[in-house]
């Protein structure tokens, strides 16, 4: 199975790519910059997406990991920051889905996995722009699943909880923040990126053949706790 992984140079995207390759998947890792073996791709550039599919197709799987996250209150957040989060996290995901649909081989099966967040369901202060973008990713996943089904394409999402990545490094270096998170997670710990990668592999594979339109929350039970 040949799979494109966006945001593949670091964090969850890098771990997903490595995990898939270790399980005999052919992975095209892409990122904004060419580093750690990634091919350059700006996820908000539709022409670049089409060129990617033309170069490496046919593609059977896509994992949309590329994303950004900053912290600021609504009053502190500029219009540019808000729009940038929507553009990268939502438009970038939508363009990946659109390109996959456009270039999908008729009569074959395909699977798309988007990276949402626990924050699609649980809001936290100082991240309204990020929360809004990830809520949109989960909603987009449902809509895309309906349109993809007649083409043989399943579309799902993963909602990670607190996961150790470069994006969360600063927050997780603060013992008070770690204690706050662990107090809300029934499993009582922060997750690791490989625990998201294994879910991505499951959703890409035929083992999840009757699952589409779902957001699977790999969050240690945080959403079940409701806080």
Beta strands, then each sheet from edge to edge (+ up, - down):
strand 1: 2-6
strand 2: 26-31
strand 3: 39-40
strand 4: 61-64
strand 5: 110-115
strand 6: 153-160
strand 7: 163-164
strand 8: 191-192
strand 9: 215-218
sheet 1: 3+ 2+ 1+ 4+ 5+ 6+ 9+
sheet 2: 7+ 8+
end
